[in-house]
């Protein structure tokens, strides 16, 4: 893999790890709402899926596609990190995280 490909893959792993590493706090913030807890799990699965798919598809992609994926992963990370700062409004937090991981999923699917 090229350094750019490795960097993009690492950024996707960071997206997943941010959710995974904060899993207990996210689930606690969901309280007794199973729908919200399911959304946390779905977000974590989506981030992991994007990471796994990208590992298999990123080879031999154009530099422009790799750059686009890296930039999107950076933006997603910023959104995830910002959302994790305030777990008091868990619905808004999950909405932001969901948007970020779904956007990455769409980009990865286009590889």
N, C-alpha and C positions, 0 to 999 in steps of 0.2 A: 504494500500500500504506500501511496505517496504521503508525505507529511500533511498535506491538505486533507486527504481522505481520513487519515488517522485523527486529525484535529476535529473534523466534523463528527466522527464516530464518538470521540470522547465527550463532545458537547451533548450529544444525545444521551450518553450514559449519565452525564451530570444532571440532565433533566429528570431522568428516572430516579437517580439517587436522591435528589432533593425531595421528591415525594416519599420515597421509601424511608429515608432517614427521619422524616417528620410524621411517619405513619401514626404512631401512638398519639401524638398531639392532635393530628387531624381527626382521628377517630374519637378522641375524647371531646373535641370541640363539637362533634356531631350530636353529642348527647344521646337521647333515646330515639333518634330518627334513623331508622334503617335505610331509608331511601338515600339520605346523605352519606351514610357509611358505604353503601353500595357504589355511590358516585366516586368516593375516594378510591375504592378498589378498582373501578373501571378506569380511572385516570392513571393509576399506577400500571395497570395492564396495558393501556394504550401507549404509555411512554416506553415500557419495556418492549412492546411489539415493534414500535418504530425503530428502536435501537437495534433489535435483532434483524429486522428486514433490511435496514440500511447497511448492516455489516455484509449482507449477502449481495446487495445490489449496487453498492457504491463503486466497486471496481470498474474501471474503464468508462466512468461517466465523464462528461465534459467538465472542464474547470469551472465553467459558469454554473452548472448544476450543483457542484460541490460547494462553491462559494455561496450560492443561494441557500443551500441546506445549512451551512455553517452560520450564516447571518440569521436565519430563522431560528436556529437552535439557541443562539445568543439572546435573541429577543424573547424567546420562550422562557429562557432561564431568568431573565430580568423580571418578567411577569410573574413567574412562579415564586421567585424570591420575595418580590414585593407583596404578593398575596399571602405568603406565609408569615409576614410581619404582623398581621392582624387576624387572629383566629376567632375573635369575638363575633365577627359577622361571617360565619362559616359559609352561608349561602353565596355571598359575594366572593369569598376566597375560592370556593369550589368552582364557581362560574368562570373565574379568571384562569384557574388551572386547567379546567376542561377546554376552554378556548385555546389555550397554548398548546396542549398536547394534541388536540384535534387538528390544529393548523400544521403542526409538524407531521402528523400522520398523513395528511393530504400531500405534503411535499415529498415525503418518503415514498408514498405510493406512486408518485410520478417518476421515480428513478427508473 
